Structure formats: C-alpha cells, structure tokens
Amino acid sequence: MEALTVTPRLHLLDYGIGQAYLWRDDSELTLVDAGWAGAADATTEAIRGAGLDPDRLARIVLTHAHRDHVGAAQELADRHGAEVLAHRLDAPYVRGELPIPLPDLLEWERPIWDHGLTCPEAPPTRVDREVEDGEELGFGDGAVAVHVPGHTPGSMAVHLPRHGVLFAGDTVASVQGVTFGVMHVDRARALESLGRLAELRPSVLCCGHGPAVTEDTAERLSAAAAAGPLAL
C-alpha cells in the first residue's frame, strides 16, 4: 500500500475496503481512521514510504465504529505510542462493550454491506479520549470534532478550518462523484448531518470511501446535500 499525496501535509491510505488519512504537523502525525484488522504493518510501511517516521504518530481519530475504520487502531496505537480518540456515543461500540447498531439497509445496499463484512471484524479497541461536538482535537492548527449522527450514533467528522480540510467519515462518499453516503443507521439524521458538513464549505473533502476531492469541493458537497438520496 502506498500513501497517496493529497496536499503536502495530507496523505490517503487505501485499504481496498475503506481508507484512512495521515495528517502531518511539524512534530507529529495524526491518523484519521485506521483501516481493518491486520492492516497495521501495511500502514506502518506506507507511512515510512512517505518519508515519515511512524513513531511520530501521536493520535488516531476514529470517525465511527465500523470495522473497516477501527480494525488496526489499537495495534498501531500500541506500536507507536498513539492516543485513540472517538466520539462519546460510538466509544462503547469501539471498545466492544455494545454491539454496533445495524444499518437500515435499502435493498440495493445489501450487497455493499455484505462485501464490507468480508474484511476482518475489528477487535475490541481502547478509546483513550472520548470527544464531543466542537471539541478541539490537538492537531492541524485547530482541528475540531463535528458530530454527524446518522451513519452511526456517534459518527464524527473532523474539520481543519485553517487548512480548509474536512474528514467526513462515511456520511459522504466520493466513489462516483460526491454523494450522500450509504448504509446509515438513521438515514434522515445522516442527511441532516450532510447539510451541516456542506455549511463548512471545505476546499478538500476526505471521505471514508472514494478519492479525496480537491476541485469545486464546496459546491459539489452542497449539491450532494441538496440532492440527498436522489444523488444515488
């Protein structure tokens, strides 16, 4: 796996099912999501391949509790001394204390969901810091947690306002253009959350599935929010 450059400070890590993002500050690194269980070695090598020291990994921020985002988090955190962050409402699912709520699947979403289940189940994973909406996360010159319930109860986007970067988790997808995401626990709340993200008007959009969006980003995100499920 190769760390794909999005901006000089931002790389995308593609695990095939799901992806993560690596943000570089002057003295430390932050991983937003962590790929599936068993992907820790590939992640470490991708960071090295980008010319960075994986032992500078200070934190792993989880956008939500699904297995393709959480799986390798604790192994990477233990290996490199990183802190694991998640929204308070998804933390019990990450830790394995509660079963993850099943999505309200539309018929055409079922094959996508079944395909996602082919990646390994995430082990119970520690959460060192539970965060709330609006809380600063300690990187990216003022990264802020944005609670975006709907995909899961504690889904969380991460906004870097000084850099115009938005990590949207799975509320938004960019697989076939910028669209409303799929497989939500509460589709109506997820659509409301998409509207909130559009109001941030980012210049760089990083989704859990699909390439990073760097052109006409705010306009495309606003169009997806306006179209809603019809965009699919």
Backbone as CSV, one residue per row, in Angstrom:
resi,resn,N_x,N_y,N_z,CA_x,CA_y,CA_z,C_x,C_y,C_z
1,MET,0.836,-1.198,0.000,0.000,0.000,0.000,0.869,1.246,0.000
2,GLU,0.470,2.220,-0.788,1.217,3.474,-0.914,0.412,4.604,-0.279
3,ALA,1.123,5.515,0.389,0.482,6.718,0.919,0.392,7.736,-0.217
4,LEU,-0.825,8.014,-0.675,-1.035,8.898,-1.816,-1.108,10.343,-1.349
5,THR,-0.327,11.208,-1.958,-0.293,12.604,-1.546,-1.537,13.337,-2.028
6,VAL,-2.228,13.992,-1.096,-3.375,14.837,-1.409,-2.950,16.296,-1.377
7,THR,-2.289,16.698,-0.303,-1.647,18.006,-0.162,-0.297,17.742,0.499
8,PRO,0.589,18.727,0.591,1.886,18.461,1.228,1.790,17.907,2.648
9,ARG,0.701,18.186,3.360,0.559,17.695,4.735,-0.391,16.510,4.861
10,LEU,-0.979,16.087,3.761,-2.074,15.117,3.831,-1.855,13.978,2.848
11,HIS,-1.993,12.747,3.363,-1.885,11.548,2.537,-3.117,10.666,2.732
12,LEU,-3.478,9.934,1.680,-4.580,8.969,1.714,-3.997,7.566,1.727
13,LEU,-4.537,6.699,2.587,-4.164,5.289,2.660,-5.380,4.460,2.257
14,ASP,-5.265,3.725,1.170,-6.391,2.978,0.613,-6.242,1.495,0.955
15,TYR,-7.205,0.961,1.727,-7.166,-0.435,2.152,-8.026,-1.342,1.289
16,GLY,-8.564,-0.807,0.209,-9.437,-1.594,-0.635,-10.884,-1.482,-0.177
17,ILE,-11.153,-1.906,1.044,-12.441,-1.627,1.689,-12.170,-0.564,2.736
18,GLY,-12.585,0.653,2.464,-12.332,1.754,3.387,-10.946,2.339,3.227
19,GLN,-10.742,3.481,3.823,-9.454,4.155,3.739,-9.262,5.040,4.958
20,ALA,-8.025,5.478,5.124,-7.646,6.356,6.221,-6.844,7.513,5.655
21,TYR,-6.596,8.494,6.498,-5.844,9.678,6.084,-4.782,9.995,7.125
22,LEU,-3.620,10.398,6.644,-2.499,10.761,7.500,-2.249,12.256,7.378
23,TRP,-2.300,12.949,8.518,-2.041,14.389,8.551,-0.701,14.636,9.234
24,ARG,0.111,15.513,8.659,1.427,15.812,9.209,1.467,17.230,9.764
25,ASP,1.755,17.357,11.049,2.137,18.624,11.644,3.656,18.667,11.735
26,ASP,4.204,19.744,12.254,5.660,19.892,12.260,6.356,18.794,13.061
27,SER,5.793,18.424,14.202,6.490,17.491,15.082,5.779,16.163,15.263
28,GLU,4.568,16.004,14.728,3.839,14.769,14.976,2.868,14.465,13.839
29,LEU,2.364,13.232,13.857,1.439,12.748,12.839,0.109,12.371,13.483
30,THR,-0.963,12.496,12.691,-2.298,12.074,13.113,-2.887,11.197,12.028
31,LEU,-3.460,10.074,12.431,-4.150,9.176,11.521,-5.646,9.318,11.758
32,VAL,-6.392,9.621,10.707,-7.849,9.680,10.795,-8.386,8.373,10.216
33,ASP,-8.902,7.524,11.105,-9.284,6.141,10.841,-8.037,5.281,10.662
34,ALA,-8.246,3.948,10.696,-7.074,3.081,10.825,-7.125,1.825,9.979
35,GLY,-8.107,1.700,9.081,-8.159,0.505,8.257,-8.611,-0.713,9.046
36,TRP,-8.645,-1.859,8.380,-9.180,-3.060,9.001,-8.104,-3.834,9.758
37,ALA,-8.569,-4.750,10.614,-7.657,-5.566,11.416,-6.709,-6.333,10.492
38,GLY,-5.447,-6.310,10.849,-4.435,-6.953,10.021,-3.697,-5.997,9.106
39,ALA,-4.113,-4.734,9.088,-3.502,-3.757,8.182,-2.442,-2.890,8.850
40,ALA,-2.078,-3.197,10.088,-1.134,-2.333,10.806,0.242,-2.306,10.135
41,ASP,0.750,-3.464,9.738,2.078,-3.493,9.114,2.094,-2.681,7.824
42,ALA,1.056,-2.850,6.999,0.988,-2.100,5.743,0.896,-0.607,6.006
43,THR,0.194,-0.222,7.064,0.069,1.193,7.400,1.408,1.769,7.830
44,THR,2.094,1.045,8.704,3.414,1.498,9.153,4.364,1.664,7.979
45,GLU,4.362,0.695,7.070,5.266,0.785,5.920,4.861,1.904,4.969
46,ALA,3.569,2.154,4.824,3.131,3.266,3.968,3.571,4.601,4.542
47,ILE,3.526,4.736,5.851,3.994,5.978,6.480,5.491,6.149,6.227
48,ARG,6.233,5.078,6.398,7.674,5.156,6.113,7.911,5.477,4.634
49,GLY,7.106,4.885,3.765,7.264,5.121,2.340,7.016,6.559,1.942
50,ALA,6.245,7.275,2.765,6.006,8.699,2.519,7.125,9.566,3.079
51,GLY,8.168,8.917,3.613,9.303,9.651,4.154,9.075,10.161,5.565
52,LEU,8.131,9.532,6.280,7.787,9.975,7.624,8.077,8.865,8.632
53,ASP,8.247,9.254,9.881,8.556,8.316,10.955,7.259,7.895,11.640
54,PRO,6.866,6.619,11.546,5.610,6.203,12.176,5.610,6.353,13.696
55,ASP,6.776,6.422,14.303,6.820,6.633,15.745,6.473,8.067,16.140
56,ARG,6.263,8.912,15.146,5.741,10.263,15.417,4.214,10.278,15.466
57,LEU,3.595,9.117,15.306,2.140,9.047,15.319,1.639,9.337,16.735
58,ALA,0.990,10.500,16.895,0.560,10.947,18.212,-0.861,10.540,18.544
59,ARG,-1.716,10.420,17.514,-3.131,10.116,17.776,-3.761,9.441,16.562
60,ILE,-4.778,8.651,16.853,-5.634,8.048,15.838,-7.052,8.489,16.141
61,VAL,-7.655,9.213,15.212,-9.005,9.729,15.388,-9.949,8.848,14.584
62,LEU,-10.920,8.243,15.252,-11.866,7.343,14.602,-13.142,8.100,14.272
63,THR,-13.515,8.095,12.985,-14.738,8.801,12.601,-15.993,8.044,13.023
64,HIS,-15.896,6.707,13.128,-17.020,5.910,13.617,-16.531,4.488,13.867
65,ALA,-17.443,3.644,14.340,-17.043,2.368,14.922,-17.016,1.193,13.958
66,HIS,-17.244,1.388,12.664,-17.287,0.245,11.748,-15.907,-0.387,11.569
67,ARG,-15.922,-1.675,11.288,-14.699,-2.481,11.290,-13.637,-2.005,10.306
68,ASP,-14.050,-1.439,9.164,-13.066,-1.004,8.173,-12.405,0.314,8.554
69,HIS,-12.825,0.917,9.653,-12.222,2.159,10.128,-11.472,1.978,11.442
70,VAL,-11.857,0.962,12.212,-11.323,0.771,13.561,-10.278,-0.340,13.630
71,GLY,-10.338,-1.314,12.721,-9.672,-2.595,12.891,-8.244,-2.578,13.382
72,ALA,-7.380,-1.746,12.782,-5.954,-1.756,13.127,-5.593,-0.688,14.152
73,ALA,-6.577,0.002,14.705,-6.288,1.176,15.535,-5.456,0.845,16.768
74,GLN,-5.879,-0.161,17.524,-5.150,-0.415,18.764,-3.757,-0.969,18.506
75,GLU,-3.614,-1.830,17.509,-2.273,-2.347,17.197,-1.327,-1.217,16.823
76,LEU,-1.818,-0.287,16.003,-0.983,0.858,15.634,-0.708,1.757,16.834
77,ALA,-1.723,1.972,17.662,-1.545,2.828,18.840,-0.537,2.221,19.804
78,ASP,-0.631,0.915,20.038,0.313,0.253,20.941,1.726,0.282,20.374
79,ARG,1.841,0.080,19.079,3.152,0.006,18.438,3.868,1.356,18.456
80,HIS,3.115,2.428,18.223,3.744,3.741,18.025,3.444,4.744,19.133
81,GLY,2.749,4.321,20.167,2.506,5.196,21.302,1.440,6.247,21.075
82,ALA,0.473,5.966,20.214,-0.551,6.950,19.865,-1.753,6.854,20.808
83,GLU,-2.466,7.966,20.910,-3.724,8.052,21.638,-4.865,7.772,20.667
84,VAL,-5.916,7.068,21.124,-7.080,6.768,20.286,-8.239,7.648,20.726
85,LEU,-8.832,8.357,19.754,-9.948,9.258,20.016,-11.181,8.787,19.260
86,ALA,-12.351,8.929,19.885,-13.629,8.640,19.234,-14.702,9.486,19.895
87,HIS,-15.807,9.686,19.193,-16.924,10.398,19.804,-17.496,9.565,20.950
88,ARG,-17.982,10.245,21.955,-18.508,9.582,23.154,-19.569,8.531,22.815
89,LEU,-20.433,8.797,21.847,-21.539,7.892,21.558,-21.110,6.629,20.807
90,ASP,-19.998,6.678,20.102,-19.501,5.477,19.421,-18.441,4.742,20.235
91,ALA,-17.930,5.357,21.297,-16.867,4.729,22.084,-17.250,3.352,22.622
92,PRO,-18.484,3.125,23.123,-18.813,1.778,23.604,-18.786,0.712,22.503
93,TYR,-19.092,1.100,21.268,-19.023,0.149,20.149,-17.572,-0.145,19.802
94,VAL,-16.732,0.879,19.822,-15.312,0.687,19.529,-14.688,-0.258,20.553
95,ARG,-15.050,-0.075,21.802,-14.482,-0.903,22.868,-15.053,-2.314,22.887
96,GLY,-16.110,-2.548,22.138,-16.756,-3.849,22.152,-17.689,-4.054,23.319
97,GLU,-18.050,-2.982,24.008,-18.961,-3.070,25.152,-20.412,-3.239,24.709
98,LEU,-20.740,-2.739,23.524,-22.079,-2.840,22.961,-21.978,-3.270,21.505
99,PRO,-22.957,-4.010,21.004,-22.949,-4.350,19.568,-23.214,-3.112,18.728
100,ILE,-22.534,-3.010,17.602,-22.724,-1.868,16.715,-24.124,-1.935,16.107
101,PRO,-24.885,-0.843,16.148,-26.232,-0.870,15.571,-26.189,-1.202,14.084
102,LEU,-27.100,-2.042,13.651,-27.155,-2.409,12.240,-27.782,-1.281,11.427
103,PRO,-27.315,-1.076,10.205,-27.898,-0.019,9.373,-29.287,-0.388,8.881
104,ASP,-30.032,0.638,8.540,-31.350,0.467,7.909,-31.105,0.366,6.407
105,LEU,-30.907,-0.843,5.925,-30.439,-1.050,4.564,-31.574,-0.962,3.545
106,LEU,-31.326,-0.221,2.481,-32.159,-0.324,1.296,-31.756,-1.594,0.551
107,GLU,-32.635,-2.098,-0.286,-32.369,-3.388,-0.933,-31.066,-3.356,-1.735
108,TRP,-30.817,-2.243,-2.447,-29.616,-2.188,-3.282,-28.341,-2.007,-2.461
109,GLU,-28.497,-1.659,-1.151,-27.326,-1.505,-0.292,-26.839,-2.836,0.286
110,ARG,-27.682,-3.856,0.257,-27.330,-5.116,0.913,-26.056,-5.750,0.349
111,PRO,-25.854,-5.802,-0.975,-24.590,-6.368,-1.472,-23.366,-5.559,-1.030
112,ILE,-23.502,-4.245,-0.931,-22.381,-3.414,-0.480,-22.054,-3.742,0.974
113,TRP,-23.095,-3.868,1.799,-22.911,-4.206,3.205,-22.251,-5.580,3.340
114,ASP,-22.736,-6.549,2.583,-22.175,-7.904,2.655,-20.702,-7.905,2.232
115,HIS,-20.366,-7.096,1.218,-18.973,-7.013,0.789,-18.103,-6.430,1.898
116,GLY,-18.617,-5.421,2.586,-17.861,-4.822,3.685,-17.584,-5.804,4.806
117,LEU,-18.494,-6.772,5.004,-18.306,-7.759,6.058,-17.219,-8.773,5.724
118,THR,-16.692,-8.739,4.500,-15.613,-9.659,4.156,-14.284,-9.237,4.754
119,CYS,-14.154,-7.990,5.193,-12.918,-7.596,5.873,-13.013,-8.047,7.335
120,PRO,-11.894,-8.294,8.002,-11.929,-8.889,9.346,-12.688,-8.022,10.344
121,GLU,-13.346,-8.687,11.272,-14.036,-7.969,12.339,-13.015,-7.252,13.207
122,ALA,-13.326,-6.040,13.611,-12.417,-5.268,14.457,-12.396,-5.856,15.867
123,PRO,-11.223,-5.980,16.472,-11.176,-6.423,17.865,-11.640,-5.300,18.783
124,PRO,-12.056,-5.612,20.009,-12.323,-4.540,20.971,-11.102,-3.627,21.077
125,THR,-11.343,-2.355,20.973,-10.266,-1.372,20.846,-10.434,-0.290,21.906
126,ARG,-9.366,0.043,22.567,-9.460,1.058,23.613,-9.736,2.439,23.010
127,VAL,-10.423,3.267,23.767,-10.597,4.676,23.426,-9.995,5.472,24.571
128,ASP,-8.913,6.171,24.298,-8.230,6.928,25.340,-8.912,8.252,25.637
129,ARG,-9.591,8.781,24.629,-10.225,10.091,24.799,-11.562,10.092,24.074
130,GLU,-12.625,10.286,24.825,-13.950,10.457,24.246,-14.194,11.944,24.019
131,VAL,-14.641,12.291,22.827,-14.788,13.706,22.490,-16.245,14.039,22.192
132,GLU,-16.529,15.322,22.225,-17.863,15.851,21.980,-17.826,16.810,20.793
133,ASP,-18.987,17.150,20.309,-19.114,18.100,19.210,-18.437,19.425,19.572
134,GLY,-17.634,19.958,18.652,-16.984,21.242,18.847,-15.679,21.196,19.605
135,GLU,-15.280,20.018,20.053,-14.054,19.897,20.848,-12.828,19.950,19.939
136,GLU,-11.814,20.709,20.372,-10.557,20.748,19.622,-9.773,19.467,19.872
137,LEU,-9.113,18.981,18.832,-8.508,17.656,18.871,-6.994,17.665,18.981
138,GLY,-6.373,18.852,18.949,-4.953,18.933,19.248,-4.023,18.773,18.066
139,PHE,-4.522,18.926,16.861,-3.640,18.860,15.688,-4.197,19.771,14.600
140,GLY,-3.459,19.886,13.508,-3.947,20.605,12.339,-4.287,22.068,12.583
141,ASP,-3.563,22.716,13.507,-3.788,24.140,13.770,-5.236,24.438,14.160
142,GLY,-5.812,23.525,14.957,-7.160,23.777,15.445,-8.221,22.854,14.893
143,ALA,-7.895,21.577,14.679,-8.887,20.601,14.213,-10.028,20.489,15.222
144,VAL,-11.248,20.417,14.707,-12.443,20.410,15.548,-13.291,19.182,15.222
145,ALA,-13.819,18.538,16.263,-14.759,17.436,16.080,-16.128,17.987,15.695
146,VAL,-16.759,17.351,14.720,-18.094,17.729,14.276,-18.976,16.482,14.375
147,HIS,-19.903,16.478,15.319,-20.778,15.318,15.491,-21.755,15.259,14.320
148,VAL,-21.736,14.143,13.600,-22.603,13.977,12.428,-23.365,12.656,12.548
149,PRO,-24.321,12.572,13.473,-25.036,11.317,13.691,-25.845,10.902,12.470
150,GLY,-26.076,9.614,12.392,-26.886,9.081,11.297,-26.262,7.828,10.705
151,HIS,-25.020,7.932,10.277,-24.348,6.718,9.798,-24.198,5.746,10.962
152,THR,-23.711,6.234,12.077,-23.789,5.592,13.389,-24.176,6.685,14.371
153,PRO,-24.584,6.331,15.586,-24.978,7.377,16.533,-23.864,8.379,16.850
154,GLY,-22.632,7.884,16.901,-21.525,8.762,17.240,-20.584,9.040,16.087
155,SER,-21.085,9.015,14.868,-20.237,9.379,13.729,-19.709,10.799,13.921
156,MET,-18.470,10.993,13.523,-17.791,12.257,13.774,-16.966,12.657,12.558
157,ALA,-17.176,13.852,12.086,-16.289,14.426,11.083,-15.215,15.232,11.799
158,VAL,-14.151,15.549,11.088,-13.065,16.361,11.636,-12.798,17.502,10.671
159,HIS,-12.890,18.730,11.174,-12.729,19.921,10.341,-11.454,20.654,10.737
160,LEU,-10.639,20.944,9.734,-9.435,21.755,9.915,-9.677,23.098,9.242
161,PRO,-10.322,24.043,9.927,-10.750,25.285,9.265,-9.603,26.102,8.694
162,ARG,-8.440,26.079,9.331,-7.316,26.889,8.826,-6.722,26.317,7.549
163,HIS,-7.023,25.055,7.270,-6.499,24.411,6.063,-7.597,24.077,5.061
164,GLY,-8.836,24.322,5.423,-9.948,24.020,4.517,-10.172,22.547,4.279
165,VAL,-9.736,21.710,5.228,-9.815,20.260,5.072,-10.949,19.720,5.941
166,LEU,-11.724,18.798,5.374,-12.811,18.143,6.109,-12.710,16.639,5.925
167,PHE,-12.557,15.920,7.042,-12.621,14.465,7.049,-14.060,14.099,7.404
168,ALA,-14.780,13.502,6.467,-16.230,13.356,6.602,-16.672,11.977,7.056
169,GLY,-15.747,11.023,7.226,-16.177,9.664,7.539,-17.044,9.110,6.430
170,ASP,-18.131,8.426,6.800,-18.990,7.795,5.796,-20.319,8.518,5.614
171,THR,-20.457,9.707,6.161,-21.662,10.497,5.906,-21.731,10.889,4.435
172,VAL,-20.565,11.076,3.831,-20.438,11.436,2.420,-19.585,10.371,1.740
173,ALA,-19.813,10.113,0.471,-18.962,9.232,-0.323,-18.509,9.978,-1.575
174,SER,-17.375,9.553,-2.114,-16.871,10.170,-3.351,-16.492,9.097,-4.365
175,VAL,-17.175,7.964,-4.300,-16.869,6.840,-5.193,-17.292,7.161,-6.622
176,GLN,-18.476,7.722,-6.782,-18.988,8.131,-8.102,-19.460,9.578,-7.990
177,GLY,-18.511,10.474,-7.915,-18.847,11.857,-7.618,-19.068,12.019,-6.133
178,VAL,-19.441,13.206,-5.704,-19.711,13.479,-4.292,-21.192,13.215,-4.042
179,THR,-21.491,12.247,-3.170,-22.874,11.833,-2.939,-23.113,11.600,-1.454
180,PHE,-24.379,11.582,-1.103,-24.808,11.128,0.217,-24.304,9.706,0.427
181,GLY,-23.780,9.415,1.632,-23.255,8.088,1.915,-24.337,7.017,1.962
182,VAL,-23.915,5.814,2.284,-24.835,4.671,2.279,-24.765,3.938,3.613
183,MET,-25.748,3.048,3.830,-25.764,2.122,4.967,-25.812,2.846,6.308
184,HIS,-26.777,3.750,6.432,-26.911,4.537,7.656,-27.847,3.856,8.646
185,VAL,-27.563,4.035,9.919,-28.476,3.600,10.978,-29.751,4.440,10.953
186,ASP,-29.591,5.747,10.714,-30.721,6.682,10.670,-30.505,7.591,9.464
187,ARG,-31.167,7.261,8.354,-30.929,7.972,7.092,-31.316,9.445,7.186
188,ALA,-32.407,9.755,7.886,-32.851,11.143,7.991,-31.842,11.987,8.761
189,ARG,-31.326,11.445,9.849,-30.320,12.200,10.616,-29.021,12.327,9.832
190,ALA,-28.663,11.296,9.091,-27.451,11.372,8.280,-27.570,12.469,7.226
191,LEU,-28.764,12.613,6.649,-28.966,13.664,5.658,-28.869,15.050,6.302
192,GLU,-29.383,15.195,7.503,-29.214,16.453,8.238,-27.735,16.722,8.498
193,SER,-27.002,15.678,8.842,-25.572,15.829,9.088,-24.825,16.240,7.826
194,LEU,-25.226,15.689,6.691,-24.613,16.091,5.424,-24.824,17.582,5.181
195,GLY,-26.012,18.074,5.488,-26.260,19.506,5.344,-25.351,20.332,6.226
196,ARG,-25.099,19.854,7.433,-24.200,20.583,8.324,-22.776,20.607,7.763
197,LEU,-22.333,19.501,7.211,-20.994,19.466,6.624,-20.885,20.413,5.437
198,ALA,-21.932,20.471,4.624,-21.905,21.369,3.462,-21.740,22.822,3.887
199,GLU,-22.295,23.180,5.028,-22.186,24.559,5.514,-20.745,24.933,5.855
200,LEU,-19.874,23.965,6.056,-18.468,24.246,6.372,-17.670,24.670,5.141
201,ARG,-18.152,24.366,3.958,-17.558,24.773,2.685,-16.042,24.490,2.622
202,PRO,-15.679,23.222,2.726,-14.252,22.870,2.665,-13.694,23.011,1.257
203,SER,-12.394,23.118,1.177,-11.707,23.082,-0.114,-11.138,21.696,-0.407
204,VAL,-10.970,20.879,0.645,-10.516,19.492,0.490,-11.469,18.613,1.296
205,LEU,-12.071,17.622,0.635,-13.009,16.710,1.270,-12.423,15.304,1.257
206,CYS,-12.320,14.702,2.441,-11.767,13.365,2.590,-12.856,12.441,3.111
207,CYS,-13.323,11.540,2.260,-14.400,10.608,2.612,-13.812,9.254,2.987
208,GLY,-14.632,8.448,3.653,-14.191,7.107,4.015,-14.111,6.165,2.836
209,HIS,-14.786,6.516,1.743,-14.788,5.688,0.533,-14.762,6.615,-0.675
210,GLY,-13.744,6.439,-1.515,-13.596,7.283,-2.697,-12.416,8.226,-2.571
211,PRO,-11.961,8.791,-3.677,-10.795,9.671,-3.663,-11.067,10.989,-2.943
212,ALA,-9.997,11.620,-2.488,-10.133,12.955,-1.914,-10.603,13.924,-2.993
213,VAL,-11.439,14.858,-2.596,-11.998,15.830,-3.529,-11.291,17.167,-3.300
214,THR,-10.688,17.710,-4.349,-9.902,18.939,-4.218,-10.305,20.037,-5.198
215,GLU,-11.286,19.769,-6.052,-11.720,20.768,-7.023,-13.220,21.013,-6.878
216,ASP,-13.610,22.282,-6.861,-15.025,22.664,-6.716,-15.667,21.943,-5.536
217,THR,-14.897,21.799,-4.474,-15.301,20.923,-3.369,-16.543,21.418,-2.656
218,ALA,-16.551,22.673,-2.261,-17.697,23.205,-1.519,-18.971,23.121,-2.342
219,GLU,-18.861,23.443,-3.616,-20.031,23.410,-4.492,-20.550,21.983,-4.671
220,ARG,-19.652,21.038,-4.824,-20.058,19.649,-5.022,-20.678,19.063,-3.750
221,LEU,-20.148,19.456,-2.601,-20.713,18.979,-1.337,-22.096,19.586,-1.119
222,SER,-22.250,20.851,-1.431,-23.565,21.491,-1.302,-24.583,20.850,-2.243
223,ALA,-24.154,20.507,-3.454,-25.049,19.847,-4.404,-25.478,18.477,-3.897
224,ALA,-24.552,17.743,-3.270,-24.902,16.441,-2.716,-25.911,16.572,-1.587
225,ALA,-25.731,17.595,-0.756,-26.677,17.820,0.343,-28.049,18.182,-0.199
226,ALA,-28.096,18.976,-1.244,-29.372,19.369,-1.825,-30.070,18.195,-2.495
227,ALA,-29.299,17.330,-3.145,-29.880,16.186,-3.850,-30.283,15.068,-2.908
228,GLY,-29.509,14.881,-1.820,-29.811,13.852,-0.858,-29.752,12.464,-1.476
229,PRO,-30.592,11.545,-1.033,-30.549,10.166,-1.552,-30.769,10.074,-3.048
230,LEU,-31.419,11.092,-3.650,-31.651,11.042,-5.090,-30.354,11.093,-5.879
231,ALA,-29.258,11.554,-5.230,-27.958,11.586,-5.921,-27.447,10.186,-6.217
232,LEU,-28.050,9.176,-5.589,-27.603,7.804,-5.780,-28.446,7.099,-6.829
